Amino acid sequence: MSHSRQEKIEALGRVIDVLDELRLKCPWDRVQTNQSLRPNTIEEVYELCDALLVEDDYNIKKELGDVLLHVLFYSKIGEEKGVFDIVDVANALNEKLIYRHPHVFGTTQADTPHQVELNWEQIKLKEKDGNKTVLSGVPASLPPLIKAFRVQEKAANVGFDWKNPADVWAKVKEEIAEFEVEMENSDSIIGKSEKPSPTPKMIAEYGDLLFSLVNAGRLYGMHPDTALELTNKKFISRFNSIEAAAKSQGRRLKDLTLEEMEQLWQEAKNNEE
């Protein structure tokens, strides 16, 4: 499916017109602010990410519309404040895209995606309002797992990376060993104490281990957020199957033994194959 450039422009124009009218006539839309919309924006982006993860084209289209609405809404609020509007947003984006792609619009050479990323880091450091340091471009509010990936990626783009990706596994094993030492010296584990209370050192070693695993995945082209979310969905599906099987027997999950739950887990796992 493809529409002409004119059709695309007209469609966007209609959305802007509808939003303008809602801002005037709808009691809810009229009172929205940057701060009141922010939680909704986060939710909409996550809903889009859910659809992207499973390649659900119908919901990708739907959620993209919701995200676009928020882009236009913030632009409308900016216009009302007299600081910017959607034209300024689009023009700033155009300028940034052209400036950051000198291999397309200039004479810089970049034949691979990695070379493009290396160029980007240098360009961002040179921009007037760009990153002051290599890692300053990583948003502070990013979820820690994604933040770990991004800081590693940015560091790698300026040469701070493993020369041989296979060597990273030695680091992972080292971090596992250090974490195990802290675990062995602690009573903070379910079964050994009623309420585990990890020491700061345990938490630090656990963080180091997670960071090294994120790094290993990155070197092999795997994003931790995507991989973990796929596992989350798999676990939820199998656990729901266990719960449904228990209900079909007229029982509750807490009435099942661990062995019975494990058997139902294996059945759910086999049904996926």
Number of C-alpha atoms within 10 A of each C-alpha: 2 6 7 8 9 8 11 11 10 12 12 13 12 11 15 17 12 11 18 16 13 14 18 11 11 11 10 9 16 13 10 15 13 14 8 10 14 14 10 14 18 12 12 19 15 13 19 21 16 17 19 15 14 11 11 12 11 9 16 19 13 13 21 17 15 17 19 14 16 18 14 19 23 19 20 19 18 18 15 11 10 9 10 15 18 18 11 14 14 11 11 11 12 12 10 12 13 13 17 21 17 17 16 13 11 11 9 12 12 16 9 8 9 11 13 18 18 16 20 18 21 15 16 18 16 12 13 8 8 13 17 13 10 16 15 13 16 15 11 9 7 11 10 12 15 15 15 18 20 20 18 19 19 21 14 15 20 14 11 11 16 13 9 8 14 12 11 19 14 11 17 20 14 15 21 18 14 16 20 15 13 19 18 10 9 16 17 18 14 10 9 10 11 10 11 13 13 15 13 9 12 20 13 14 20 19 14 19 21 18 18 23 21 21 28 22 16 17 19 10 9 14 18 20 15 14 12 12 13 14 12 11 11 14 14 12 14 19 17 14 17 23 17 16 18 19 12 10 8 8 13 13 15 10 10 13 10 11 9 13 19 13 13 20 20 13 14 18 16 9 9 10 5
